[in-house]
Amino acid sequence: MAFIELGGGDWLGMDIDEITRVDHAAELEEALVDNRAAVEAAIGSEYDIEIDNGKVFVVVSPSRWFEVEVGRNGRLVFTGNLDPDGPL
């Protein structure tokens, strides 16, 4: 949130984009928790979920992680840093 000045008073302005990112991240996190078995089978490992600045990450290890987004077709898209010794 940010304070903006209009005329003689201060008004509270809300960053709608940030609220949308937080809501979207929460929905993604829920999907990753609800579908944990399928995601683990796909990436070949257990994982932790981290959220940073409205972005959602699946973390397998410090050297292997994925940013998770919803593609235009509504499917989860995993992109990121892959461990060269990993299964993907």
Secondary structure, 3 states (H helix, E strand, C coil): CEEEEECCEEEEECCHHHHHHHHHHHHHHHHHHHCHHHHHHHHCCCCEEEEECCEEEEEEECCEEEEEEECCCCCEEEEEECCCCCCC
